[in-house]
Amino acid sequence: MLGVAAGGVAYAAIPDSNGVVHGCYAKMNGALRVIDSSSQNCDTKKEVALNWNQTGPKGPTGPKGPSGQTGATGPTGQRGPSDAWDTAAFLPVPISPDGGTVIVSLALPAGKFLVSGKTSMRDNLAGASFICEILVGPDVVDETFAKSTAAAQSLALPLQGTVTLSSSQTVDLICYTDGTSTLAIVTHMDAIEVGTVH
């Protein structure tokens, strides 16, 4: 709305600076007129002043809407780096002909592992037989066999297998012989934790 002032045209302040619209309601015929409260007033004998906000008051918070549908599962991320365990015996270990001799051991936590071992066996007499195993308790993970054809012959016995442990356990590399002076020269055993065994 526009208000006319002497010497020019002035814009009416409707609504006012607080956003309130001011009006006057005629008592006789119900006519309503909007005024600029900064320069106009209602005729209190003939009119009733009415005020209202251009923007209504904020209503109460509505009820919470239903939960949306669960989004699609994202792609599986890459597996992190694996843990590894390693042990070795570099000094000669005598192998008893009366029973197996544990050469090296690894204490592993629960999980899935690829276990590898290797030892070199030697006996001063030709014809000695060697058997080496990777064991978890009484269970054989892998076994290998060799027999010397010459005195003091060194033979490598490699071992490898997968192990799934439900709790912490010890993995042993154990060897047997029918020789009388058998030595395990150098022995290694490694375990690498893996995600899936195929």
KOLTIKOL-599922 format. One record per residue (C-alpha): residue number from 1; y negated, z negated, x negated; residue in three letters. Coordinates in steps of 0.5 Angstrom, whole numbers, padded with zeros to 4 digits. Layout:
KOLTIKOL-599922
<r><k>NUM</k><py>Y</py><pz>Z</pz><px>X</px><r>ALA</r></r>
...
***
This chain:
KOLTIKOL-599922
<r><k>1</k><py>0000</py><pz>0000</pz><px>0000</px><r>MET</r></r>
<r><k>2</k><py>-0007</py><pz>0001</pz><px>-0002</px><r>LEU</r></r>
<r><k>3</k><py>-0013</py><pz>-0003</pz><px>-0001</px><r>GLY</r></r>
<r><k>4</k><py>-0020</py><pz>0000</pz><px>-0002</px><r>VAL</r></r>
<r><k>5</k><py>-0025</py><pz>-0004</pz><px>-0006</px><r>ALA</r></r>
<r><k>6</k><py>-0033</py><pz>-0002</pz><px>-0006</px><r>ALA</r></r>
<r><k>7</k><py>-0034</py><pz>0003</pz><px>-0012</px><r>GLY</r></r>
<r><k>8</k><py>-0027</py><pz>0006</pz><px>-0012</px><r>GLY</r></r>
<r><k>9</k><py>-0020</py><pz>0005</pz><px>-0010</px><r>VAL</r></r>
<r><k>10</k><py>-0016</py><pz>-0001</pz><px>-0012</px><r>ALA</r></r>
<r><k>11</k><py>-0008</py><pz>-0002</pz><px>-0012</px><r>TYR</r></r>
<r><k>12</k><py>-0006</py><pz>-0008</pz><px>-0007</px><r>ALA</r></r>
<r><k>13</k><py>-0002</py><pz>-0013</pz><px>-0011</px><r>ALA</r></r>
<r><k>14</k><py>0004</py><pz>-0013</pz><px>-0006</px><r>ILE</r></r>
<r><k>15</k><py>0009</py><pz>-0016</pz><px>-0007</px><r>PRO</r></r>
<r><k>16</k><py>0005</py><pz>-0021</pz><px>-0011</px><r>ASP</r></r>
<r><k>17</k><py>0007</py><pz>-0023</pz><px>-0019</px><r>SER</r></r>
<r><k>18</k><py>0013</py><pz>-0027</pz><px>-0016</px><r>ASN</r></r>
<r><k>19</k><py>0016</py><pz>-0022</pz><px>-0012</px><r>GLY</r></r>
<r><k>20</k><py>0014</py><pz>-0025</pz><px>-0005</px><r>VAL</r></r>
<r><k>21</k><py>0011</py><pz>-0021</pz><px>0000</px><r>VAL</r></r>
<r><k>22</k><py>0006</py><pz>-0024</pz><px>0005</px><r>HIS</r></r>
<r><k>23</k><py>0005</py><pz>-0022</pz><px>0012</px><r>GLY</r></r>
<r><k>24</k><py>0001</py><pz>-0024</pz><px>0018</px><r>CYS</r></r>
<r><k>25</k><py>0005</py><pz>-0024</pz><px>0025</px><r>TYR</r></r>
<r><k>26</k><py>0001</py><pz>-0024</pz><px>0031</px><r>ALA</r></r>
<r><k>27</k><py>0002</py><pz>-0029</pz><px>0036</px><r>LYS</r></r>
<r><k>28</k><py>0000</py><pz>-0025</pz><px>0042</px><r>MET</r></r>
<r><k>29</k><py>0004</py><pz>-0019</pz><px>0041</px><r>ASN</r></r>
<r><k>30</k><py>0008</py><pz>-0020</pz><px>0035</px><r>GLY</r></r>
<r><k>31</k><py>0005</py><pz>-0015</pz><px>0031</px><r>ALA</r></r>
<r><k>32</k><py>0006</py><pz>-0015</pz><px>0024</px><r>LEU</r></r>
<r><k>33</k><py>0002</py><pz>-0013</pz><px>0018</px><r>ARG</r></r>
<r><k>34</k><py>0003</py><pz>-0014</pz><px>0010</px><r>VAL</r></r>
<r><k>35</k><py>-0003</py><pz>-0017</pz><px>0006</px><r>ILE</r></r>
<r><k>36</k><py>-0005</py><pz>-0017</pz><px>-0001</px><r>ASP</r></r>
<r><k>37</k><py>-0005</py><pz>-0025</pz><px>-0002</px><r>SER</r></r>
<r><k>38</k><py>-0010</py><pz>-0025</pz><px>-0007</px><r>SER</r></r>
<r><k>39</k><py>-0016</py><pz>-0022</pz><px>-0003</px><r>SER</r></r>
<r><k>40</k><py>-0013</py><pz>-0023</pz><px>0004</px><r>GLN</r></r>
<r><k>41</k><py>-0011</py><pz>-0028</pz><px>0009</px><r>ASN</r></r>
<r><k>42</k><py>-0008</py><pz>-0029</pz><px>0016</px><r>CYS</r></r>
<r><k>43</k><py>-0013</py><pz>-0031</pz><px>0022</px><r>ASP</r></r>
<r><k>44</k><py>-0010</py><pz>-0037</pz><px>0023</px><r>THR</r></r>
<r><k>45</k><py>-0012</py><pz>-0038</pz><px>0030</px><r>LYS</r></r>
<r><k>46</k><py>-0009</py><pz>-0031</pz><px>0032</px><r>LYS</r></r>
<r><k>47</k><py>-0003</py><pz>-0030</pz><px>0027</px><r>GLU</r></r>
<r><k>48</k><py>0002</py><pz>-0034</pz><px>0023</px><r>VAL</r></r>
<r><k>49</k><py>0003</py><pz>-0033</pz><px>0016</px><r>ALA</r></r>
<r><k>50</k><py>0010</py><pz>-0030</pz><px>0014</px><r>LEU</r></r>
<r><k>51</k><py>0013</py><pz>-0030</pz><px>0007</px><r>ASN</r></r>
<r><k>52</k><py>0019</py><pz>-0027</pz><px>0004</px><r>TRP</r></r>
<r><k>53</k><py>0022</py><pz>-0024</pz><px>-0002</px><r>ASN</r></r>
<r><k>54</k><py>0023</py><pz>-0017</pz><px>-0004</px><r>GLN</r></r>
<r><k>55</k><py>0029</py><pz>-0019</pz><px>-0007</px><r>THR</r></r>
<r><k>56</k><py>0033</py><pz>-0024</pz><px>-0003</px><r>GLY</r></r>
<r><k>57</k><py>0036</py><pz>-0030</pz><px>-0007</px><r>PRO</r></r>
<r><k>58</k><py>0043</py><pz>-0030</pz><px>-0010</px><r>LYS</r></r>
<r><k>59</k><py>0049</py><pz>-0031</pz><px>-0006</px><r>GLY</r></r>
<r><k>60</k><py>0055</py><pz>-0035</pz><px>-0007</px><r>PRO</r></r>
<r><k>61</k><py>0060</py><pz>-0033</pz><px>-0012</px><r>THR</r></r>
<r><k>62</k><py>0065</py><pz>-0029</pz><px>-0009</px><r>GLY</r></r>
<r><k>63</k><py>0073</py><pz>-0030</pz><px>-0010</px><r>PRO</r></r>
<r><k>64</k><py>0076</py><pz>-0028</pz><px>-0016</px><r>LYS</r></r>
<r><k>65</k><py>0079</py><pz>-0021</pz><px>-0015</px><r>GLY</r></r>
<r><k>66</k><py>0087</py><pz>-0020</pz><px>-0016</px><r>PRO</r></r>
<r><k>67</k><py>0089</py><pz>-0019</pz><px>-0023</px><r>SER</r></r>
<r><k>68</k><py>0090</py><pz>-0011</pz><px>-0026</px><r>GLY</r></r>
<r><k>69</k><py>0096</py><pz>-0008</pz><px>-0028</px><r>GLN</r></r>
<r><k>70</k><py>0099</py><pz>-0009</pz><px>-0035</px><r>THR</r></r>
<r><k>71</k><py>0097</py><pz>-0004</pz><px>-0039</px><r>GLY</r></r>
<r><k>72</k><py>0102</py><pz>0000</pz><px>-0043</px><r>ALA</r></r>
<r><k>73</k><py>0105</py><pz>-0003</pz><px>-0049</px><r>THR</r></r>
<r><k>74</k><py>0102</py><pz>0000</pz><px>-0056</px><r>GLY</r></r>
<r><k>75</k><py>0106</py><pz>0003</pz><px>-0061</px><r>PRO</r></r>
<r><k>76</k><py>0110</py><pz>-0001</pz><px>-0066</px><r>THR</r></r>
<r><k>77</k><py>0107</py><pz>-0003</pz><px>-0072</px><r>GLY</r></r>
<r><k>78</k><py>0109</py><pz>-0002</pz><px>-0079</px><r>GLN</r></r>
<r><k>79</k><py>0114</py><pz>-0007</pz><px>-0082</px><r>ARG</r></r>
<r><k>80</k><py>0111</py><pz>-0011</pz><px>-0087</px><r>GLY</r></r>
<r><k>81</k><py>0113</py><pz>-0011</pz><px>-0095</px><r>PRO</r></r>
<r><k>82</k><py>0120</py><pz>-0014</pz><px>-0096</px><r>SER</r></r>
<r><k>83</k><py>0122</py><pz>-0020</pz><px>-0100</px><r>ASP</r></r>
<r><k>84</k><py>0127</py><pz>-0020</pz><px>-0105</px><r>ALA</r></r>
<r><k>85</k><py>0131</py><pz>-0025</pz><px>-0109</px><r>TRP</r></r>
<r><k>86</k><py>0134</py><pz>-0024</pz><px>-0116</px><r>ASP</r></r>
<r><k>87</k><py>0138</py><pz>-0028</pz><px>-0121</px><r>THR</r></r>
<r><k>88</k><py>0142</py><pz>-0026</pz><px>-0127</px><r>ALA</r></r>
<r><k>89</k><py>0146</py><pz>-0029</pz><px>-0133</px><r>ALA</r></r>
<r><k>90</k><py>0145</py><pz>-0026</pz><px>-0140</px><r>PHE</r></r>
<r><k>91</k><py>0150</py><pz>-0031</pz><px>-0144</px><r>LEU</r></r>
<r><k>92</k><py>0157</py><pz>-0029</pz><px>-0144</px><r>PRO</r></r>
<r><k>93</k><py>0161</py><pz>-0033</pz><px>-0138</px><r>VAL</r></r>
<r><k>94</k><py>0168</py><pz>-0035</pz><px>-0139</px><r>PRO</r></r>
<r><k>95</k><py>0173</py><pz>-0033</pz><px>-0133</px><r>ILE</r></r>
<r><k>96</k><py>0178</py><pz>-0038</pz><px>-0132</px><r>SER</r></r>
<r><k>97</k><py>0185</py><pz>-0034</pz><px>-0131</px><r>PRO</r></r>
<r><k>98</k><py>0187</py><pz>-0040</pz><px>-0126</px><r>ASP</r></r>
<r><k>99</k><py>0182</py><pz>-0039</pz><px>-0121</px><r>GLY</r></r>
<r><k>100</k><py>0175</py><pz>-0035</pz><px>-0119</px><r>GLY</r></r>
<r><k>101</k><py>0169</py><pz>-0037</pz><px>-0123</px><r>THR</r></r>
<r><k>102</k><py>0162</py><pz>-0037</pz><px>-0120</px><r>VAL</r></r>
<r><k>103</k><py>0158</py><pz>-0033</pz><px>-0125</px><r>ILE</r></r>
<r><k>104</k><py>0151</py><pz>-0033</pz><px>-0121</px><r>VAL</r></r>
<r><k>105</k><py>0149</py><pz>-0035</pz><px>-0114</px><r>SER</r></r>
<r><k>106</k><py>0143</py><pz>-0034</pz><px>-0109</px><r>LEU</r></r>
<r><k>107</k><py>0140</py><pz>-0039</pz><px>-0104</px><r>ALA</r></r>
<r><k>108</k><py>0138</py><pz>-0034</pz><px>-0098</px><r>LEU</r></r>
<r><k>109</k><py>0134</py><pz>-0036</pz><px>-0092</px><r>PRO</r></r>
<r><k>110</k><py>0136</py><pz>-0034</pz><px>-0085</px><r>ALA</r></r>
<r><k>111</k><py>0135</py><pz>-0026</pz><px>-0084</px><r>GLY</r></r>
<r><k>112</k><py>0138</py><pz>-0019</pz><px>-0086</px><r>LYS</r></r>
<r><k>113</k><py>0139</py><pz>-0017</pz><px>-0093</px><r>PHE</r></r>
<r><k>114</k><py>0142</py><pz>-0012</pz><px>-0098</px><r>LEU</r></r>
<r><k>115</k><py>0145</py><pz>-0015</pz><px>-0103</px><r>VAL</r></r>
<r><k>116</k><py>0147</py><pz>-0012</pz><px>-0110</px><r>SER</r></r>
<r><k>117</k><py>0151</py><pz>-0015</pz><px>-0116</px><r>GLY</r></r>
<r><k>118</k><py>0153</py><pz>-0012</pz><px>-0123</px><r>LYS</r></r>
<r><k>119</k><py>0157</py><pz>-0015</pz><px>-0128</px><r>THR</r></r>
<r><k>120</k><py>0160</py><pz>-0013</pz><px>-0135</px><r>SER</r></r>
<r><k>121</k><py>0167</py><pz>-0016</pz><px>-0136</px><r>MET</r></r>
<r><k>122</k><py>0171</py><pz>-0016</pz><px>-0143</px><r>ARG</r></r>
<r><k>123</k><py>0178</py><pz>-0019</pz><px>-0145</px><r>ASP</r></r>
<r><k>124</k><py>0180</py><pz>-0019</pz><px>-0152</px><r>ASN</r></r>
<r><k>125</k><py>0187</py><pz>-0016</pz><px>-0150</px><r>LEU</r></r>
<r><k>126</k><py>0188</py><pz>-0009</pz><px>-0147</px><r>ALA</r></r>
<r><k>127</k><py>0191</py><pz>-0009</pz><px>-0140</px><r>GLY</r></r>
<r><k>128</k><py>0187</py><pz>-0015</pz><px>-0137</px><r>ALA</r></r>
<r><k>129</k><py>0185</py><pz>-0014</pz><px>-0130</px><r>SER</r></r>
<r><k>130</k><py>0178</py><pz>-0016</pz><px>-0127</px><r>PHE</r></r>
<r><k>131</k><py>0176</py><pz>-0017</pz><px>-0119</px><r>ILE</r></r>
<r><k>132</k><py>0169</py><pz>-0019</pz><px>-0117</px><r>CYS</r></r>
<r><k>133</k><py>0167</py><pz>-0021</pz><px>-0111</px><r>GLU</r></r>
<r><k>134</k><py>0160</py><pz>-0022</pz><px>-0107</px><r>ILE</r></r>
<r><k>135</k><py>0162</py><pz>-0028</pz><px>-0102</px><r>LEU</r></r>
<r><k>136</k><py>0158</py><pz>-0032</pz><px>-0097</px><r>VAL</r></r>
<r><k>137</k><py>0162</py><pz>-0038</pz><px>-0096</px><r>GLY</r></r>
<r><k>138</k><py>0169</py><pz>-0035</pz><px>-0095</px><r>PRO</r></r>
<r><k>139</k><py>0167</py><pz>-0028</pz><px>-0093</px><r>ASP</r></r>
<r><k>140</k><py>0168</py><pz>-0022</pz><px>-0097</px><r>VAL</r></r>
<r><k>141</k><py>0161</py><pz>-0018</pz><px>-0097</px><r>VAL</r></r>
<r><k>142</k><py>0164</py><pz>-0013</pz><px>-0103</px><r>ASP</r></r>
<r><k>143</k><py>0170</py><pz>-0013</pz><px>-0108</px><r>GLU</r></r>
<r><k>144</k><py>0171</py><pz>-0009</pz><px>-0114</px><r>THR</r></r>
<r><k>145</k><py>0177</py><pz>-0008</pz><px>-0119</px><r>PHE</r></r>
<r><k>146</k><py>0178</py><pz>-0006</pz><px>-0126</px><r>ALA</r></r>
<r><k>147</k><py>0183</py><pz>-0006</pz><px>-0131</px><r>LYS</r></r>
<r><k>148</k><py>0182</py><pz>-0005</pz><px>-0139</px><r>SER</r></r>
<r><k>149</k><py>0186</py><pz>0000</pz><px>-0143</px><r>THR</r></r>
<r><k>150</k><py>0184</py><pz>-0002</pz><px>-0150</px><r>ALA</r></r>
<r><k>151</k><py>0182</py><pz>-0009</pz><px>-0153</px><r>ALA</r></r>
<r><k>152</k><py>0175</py><pz>-0012</pz><px>-0152</px><r>ALA</r></r>
<r><k>153</k><py>0173</py><pz>-0006</pz><px>-0148</px><r>GLN</r></r>
<r><k>154</k><py>0167</py><pz>-0008</pz><px>-0143</px><r>SER</r></r>
<r><k>155</k><py>0168</py><pz>-0005</pz><px>-0136</px><r>LEU</r></r>
<r><k>156</k><py>0162</py><pz>-0005</pz><px>-0131</px><r>ALA</r></r>
<r><k>157</k><py>0164</py><pz>-0008</pz><px>-0124</px><r>LEU</r></r>
<r><k>158</k><py>0158</py><pz>-0006</pz><px>-0119</px><r>PRO</r></r>
<r><k>159</k><py>0158</py><pz>-0009</pz><px>-0112</px><r>LEU</r></r>
<r><k>160</k><py>0153</py><pz>-0008</pz><px>-0106</px><r>GLN</r></r>
<r><k>161</k><py>0153</py><pz>-0010</pz><px>-0099</px><r>GLY</r></r>
<r><k>162</k><py>0149</py><pz>-0012</pz><px>-0093</px><r>THR</r></r>
<r><k>163</k><py>0149</py><pz>-0019</pz><px>-0090</px><r>VAL</r></r>
<r><k>164</k><py>0146</py><pz>-0022</pz><px>-0084</px><r>THR</r></r>
<r><k>165</k><py>0145</py><pz>-0030</pz><px>-0084</px><r>LEU</r></r>
<r><k>166</k><py>0144</py><pz>-0034</pz><px>-0078</px><r>SER</r></r>
<r><k>167</k><py>0142</py><pz>-0040</pz><px>-0082</px><r>SER</r></r>
<r><k>168</k><py>0140</py><pz>-0041</pz><px>-0090</px><r>SER</r></r>
<r><k>169</k><py>0146</py><pz>-0040</pz><px>-0094</px><r>GLN</r></r>
<r><k>170</k><py>0148</py><pz>-0039</pz><px>-0101</px><r>THR</r></r>
<r><k>171</k><py>0151</py><pz>-0032</pz><px>-0103</px><r>VAL</r></r>
<r><k>172</k><py>0156</py><pz>-0032</pz><px>-0110</px><r>ASP</r></r>
<r><k>173</k><py>0158</py><pz>-0027</pz><px>-0114</px><r>LEU</r></r>
<r><k>174</k><py>0165</py><pz>-0029</pz><px>-0117</px><r>ILE</r></r>
<r><k>175</k><py>0170</py><pz>-0026</pz><px>-0121</px><r>CYS</r></r>
<r><k>176</k><py>0178</py><pz>-0027</pz><px>-0122</px><r>TYR</r></r>
<r><k>177</k><py>0182</py><pz>-0025</pz><px>-0128</px><r>THR</r></r>
<r><k>178</k><py>0189</py><pz>-0025</pz><px>-0131</px><r>ASP</r></r>
<r><k>179</k><py>0187</py><pz>-0024</pz><px>-0138</px><r>GLY</r></r>
<r><k>180</k><py>0187</py><pz>-0030</pz><px>-0143</px><r>THR</r></r>
<r><k>181</k><py>0180</py><pz>-0029</pz><px>-0146</px><r>SER</r></r>
<r><k>182</k><py>0176</py><pz>-0026</pz><px>-0141</px><r>THR</r></r>
<r><k>183</k><py>0168</py><pz>-0026</pz><px>-0141</px><r>LEU</r></r>
<r><k>184</k><py>0163</py><pz>-0024</pz><px>-0136</px><r>ALA</r></r>
<r><k>185</k><py>0158</py><pz>-0021</pz><px>-0141</px><r>ILE</r></r>
<r><k>186</k><py>0151</py><pz>-0020</pz><px>-0137</px><r>VAL</r></r>
<r><k>187</k><py>0151</py><pz>-0021</pz><px>-0129</px><r>THR</r></r>
<r><k>188</k><py>0145</py><pz>-0019</pz><px>-0124</px><r>HIS</r></r>
<r><k>189</k><py>0145</py><pz>-0020</pz><px>-0117</px><r>MET</r></r>
<r><k>190</k><py>0139</py><pz>-0018</pz><px>-0112</px><r>ASP</r></r>
<r><k>191</k><py>0138</py><pz>-0019</pz><px>-0105</px><r>ALA</r></r>
<r><k>192</k><py>0132</py><pz>-0015</pz><px>-0101</px><r>ILE</r></r>
<r><k>193</k><py>0131</py><pz>-0017</pz><px>-0094</px><r>GLU</r></r>
<r><k>194</k><py>0131</py><pz>-0011</pz><px>-0089</px><r>VAL</r></r>
<r><k>195</k><py>0129</py><pz>-0010</pz><px>-0082</px><r>GLY</r></r>
<r><k>196</k><py>0135</py><pz>-0007</pz><px>-0079</px><r>THR</r></r>
<r><k>197</k><py>0142</py><pz>-0005</pz><px>-0082</px><r>VAL</r></r>
<r><k>198</k><py>0144</py><pz>0002</pz><px>-0080</px><r>HIS</r></r>
***
